[in-house]
Amino acid sequence: MANTAEAKSEDPKEVADKDGHFRRRASQFRNWVSADLDAEFPAEKGRYVLYLNLGCPWAHRTNIVHKLKGLQDVIQVVVMGYVLTAEGWVYDGSKGSEPRDPLYGFTKHSQLYFKADPSYEGRYTVPTLWDRKRETIVNNESSEIIRMFYTAFDDFIDPSLREDARPLLPRDKLKDIEAMNEWVYDTVNNGVYKCGFASTQEAYDANVYTLFKSLDRLESHLATNQTPHLFGNHITEADIRLYTTIARFDVAYFTLFKCNLKMIRHDYPNLHKWLRRLYWDRSKETNGGAFGSTTHFGPIKEGYTYTLKQTVVPAGPTEPILPMN
């Protein structure tokens, strides 16, 4: 399953296949950082760098977990521009991004890929986990990077933030979480892209109703469980993976991706409450606000607007996220 942002073409008609459907390509760097000192990529403080931008939902997952686990002093984060160009992601110094790659002085993210593999032919995606020592990409698959962050660097973080103390992937809920991950990825996380990047009416129609059926299913799940999070009283991986899509829904996907049958804030009361709880929480549960502090609505709206080759950023909604009460 590929969970990185498509990046080589700025025209969605070129991103979609010939039949008009958008199909995400598999991530190509799939190595693993391990707590085992004899591993190919052993966990070390200061060795690895997380490359991301503030608009991408896949990169956002890794940024949330990076903060939830208190990895700020363990893994450096490099933020590039959030506007997709004909050359992929670039460094432009805009709204919290770097003017150039601080490690190598690169101005384009593609240069990092070619440093890792001069013959690389895929897309230049984020998130990207880089190894300073071997000067190569370890992994560019968000679902795998976040799982590395759960446990691989436990020796370098506060014991209260470790997976055995505060599990994001509790063993007794693993089967249910992975089952939800599968259909949420296909129909919601990637479903919005299937709608937004569709280049034919048939492709759009084939995906937009499926997307909202899944949102209805999530609403029903929360209504039935009556818990603050998807699988109980504590945040799990399922919450992290869903959050980055729902946080973008009303402000970007509803308008720019034509996912406009319903809005989260008006039509899904339980999902809306769940979203706001995560965004506004500043307690130990979110390690002081890992969700809200990593959510940047300006870059999100502008990034999607310009990626779709539009020139006018939608003004609304007036409040990108509503208060908890």
SVG drawing of the C-alpha trace seen along z (x, -y; Angstrom):
<svg xmlns="http://www.w3.org/2000/svg" viewBox="-26 -34 54 43">
<polyline fill="none" stroke="black" stroke-width="0.4" points="0.0,0.0 1.5,-3.3 0.8,-6.2 3.0,-9.0 2.0,-12.0 2.2,-11.7 4.6,-14.4 5.9,-14.3 3.2,-16.0 1.4,-19.2 -1.5,-18.4 -4.1,-15.9 -5.1,-14.8 -1.5,-13.5 -1.6,-11.8 -4.8,-9.9 -4.5,-6.8 -5.9,-6.7 -9.3,-5.6 -9.6,-8.7 -9.0,-6.8 -6.3,-7.9 -4.2,-4.9 -1.5,-5.5 1.9,-4.0 3.7,-1.9 6.5,-3.4 9.9,-2.1 12.2,-2.6 11.0,0.0 13.8,0.5 13.3,0.4 15.0,-1.3 15.3,1.1 16.2,1.0 18.6,3.9 22.1,2.5 23.1,5.2 20.3,4.2 21.1,2.7 19.6,-0.6 20.0,-0.7 18.2,-3.4 20.6,-6.1 20.0,-9.6 20.7,-12.2 21.3,-9.8 18.0,-10.0 16.1,-12.9 12.4,-13.2 11.6,-15.2 8.1,-16.5 5.9,-19.4 3.0,-21.0 0.3,-20.3 0.6,-16.6 -1.6,-14.3 0.7,-11.3 3.6,-13.4 1.3,-14.8 0.9,-11.3 4.6,-11.1 4.8,-14.6 2.0,-13.7 3.7,-10.6 7.1,-12.3 5.6,-14.7 3.4,-12.2 6.6,-10.2 8.7,-13.2 11.3,-12.5 12.1,-16.2 15.7,-15.8 16.2,-12.4 15.1,-12.8 15.6,-16.1 12.6,-17.3 13.2,-19.2 10.2,-21.1 10.1,-21.9 7.5,-24.0 3.9,-22.8 3.2,-23.7 3.7,-21.0 5.7,-22.1 6.5,-20.6 9.7,-19.4 8.0,-18.0 8.4,-19.4 10.9,-22.3 12.4,-24.5 10.9,-28.0 11.0,-29.3 7.2,-29.7 5.2,-29.6 7.5,-27.6 9.5,-25.8 13.2,-25.9 14.8,-28.0 16.9,-25.0 17.8,-21.5 19.9,-22.2 21.9,-19.0 23.0,-19.4 21.9,-22.8 19.4,-21.2 16.6,-23.3 14.5,-20.4 13.5,-17.2 14.3,-15.2 17.9,-15.9 17.8,-13.9 16.3,-10.9 19.0,-11.1 21.7,-11.2 20.2,-8.0 19.9,-6.4 21.2,-8.2 19.1,-5.9 15.8,-6.5 12.8,-6.8 9.9,-7.1 8.1,-10.0 9.8,-12.3 7.5,-11.8 7.1,-12.8 7.5,-11.7 11.0,-10.6 13.2,-9.1 16.9,-9.7 20.0,-8.1 22.8,-10.7 25.4,-8.0 24.8,-6.0 23.4,-8.9 20.4,-7.1 16.6,-6.9 15.5,-4.4 11.8,-4.5 9.2,-6.7 6.1,-4.9 4.2,-6.7 2.4,-3.7 5.8,-2.0 7.6,-5.1 5.0,-5.8 5.4,-2.2 9.1,-2.6 8.6,-5.6 6.4,-3.6 9.2,-1.5 12.6,-1.8 13.7,-4.9 12.4,-4.0 15.9,-4.1 16.1,-7.9 12.7,-9.1 10.9,-9.6 9.7,-6.3 6.1,-7.6 6.0,-8.1 7.1,-4.6 4.9,-2.1 4.6,0.1 3.4,-2.8 1.1,-4.4 0.5,-2.1 -0.6,-3.5 -1.0,0.1 -2.3,2.1 -2.1,5.8 -5.7,6.5 -7.0,4.1 -4.5,4.8 -6.9,6.9 -9.7,4.4 -7.3,1.4 -5.8,3.1 -9.2,4.0 -10.3,0.4 -7.0,-0.8 -7.6,1.2 -11.0,-0.2 -10.3,-3.7 -7.2,-3.9 -8.8,-2.7 -12.1,-4.7 -11.3,-7.7 -7.6,-8.6 -7.0,-7.7 -10.7,-8.0 -10.6,-11.8 -7.7,-11.7 -9.7,-9.3 -12.3,-12.0 -10.1,-15.0 -7.7,-13.6 -10.4,-11.8 -10.2,-13.1 -13.6,-11.6 -17.1,-11.8 -17.2,-8.0 -14.1,-7.8 -15.4,-10.5 -18.9,-8.9 -17.3,-5.6 -15.5,-6.9 -17.4,-9.8 -20.4,-7.8 -18.1,-5.1 -16.2,-7.8 -19.4,-9.1 -20.6,-5.6 -17.4,-5.1 -17.8,-8.4 -21.3,-7.2 -19.8,-4.0 -17.2,-5.9 -20.0,-8.1 -22.0,-5.0 -18.9,-3.4 -18.3,-6.5 -22.0,-6.7 -22.2,-3.0 -18.9,-3.0 -19.5,-6.3 -15.8,-6.6 -13.6,-9.7 -11.4,-7.9 -12.0,-5.2 -11.0,-2.3 -11.6,-3.4 -10.4,-6.1 -6.9,-6.5 -5.5,-7.5 -4.4,-4.6 -3.0,-4.4 -6.5,-4.4 -7.1,-7.9 -3.8,-9.2 -4.4,-7.7 -7.9,-9.1 -7.3,-12.5 -5.1,-13.9 -7.9,-13.3 -10.8,-14.6 -8.9,-17.7 -8.5,-18.6 -12.1,-17.7 -14.1,-20.8 -11.3,-23.2 -10.0,-21.5 -11.6,-18.3 -15.2,-19.6 -14.4,-22.3 -11.2,-21.6 -11.7,-17.8 -15.4,-18.0 -16.1,-15.8 -19.2,-17.9 -22.2,-15.6 -21.8,-16.5 -19.6,-18.4 -18.0,-17.0 -19.1,-20.0 -22.7,-20.0 -23.5,-16.4 -21.4,-14.1 -21.8,-15.2 -19.8,-12.4 -16.9,-12.6 -16.9,-16.4 -16.6,-16.0 -13.9,-13.4 -11.9,-15.7 -12.2,-18.7 -11.2,-16.7 -8.0,-15.7 -7.2,-19.1 -7.8,-21.1 -6.4,-18.5 -3.3,-19.8 -3.2,-17.1 -0.7,-14.3 -2.9,-12.2 -1.5,-14.2 1.8,-15.1 0.8,-18.7 -1.0,-19.1 0.5,-16.8 -2.5,-17.1 -3.3,-20.8 0.3,-22.0 1.0,-20.0 -2.1,-21.1 -1.5,-24.1 -4.7,-25.1 -3.0,-27.8 -0.5,-25.5 -3.2,-22.8 -5.6,-25.1 -2.9,-26.8 -1.1,-23.5 -4.2,-21.7 -5.3,-24.8 -2.0,-25.2 -1.5,-21.5 -4.8,-21.5 -3.5,-24.4 -6.0,-26.8 -5.1,-30.4 -7.8,-31.3 -7.6,-29.9 -11.2,-29.4 -12.0,-31.7 -14.1,-29.4 -15.0,-28.0 -14.6,-31.1 -13.4,-29.0 -11.1,-26.1 -12.0,-24.3 -14.7,-25.1 -14.2,-25.4 -14.7,-22.3 -17.8,-23.9"/>
</svg>
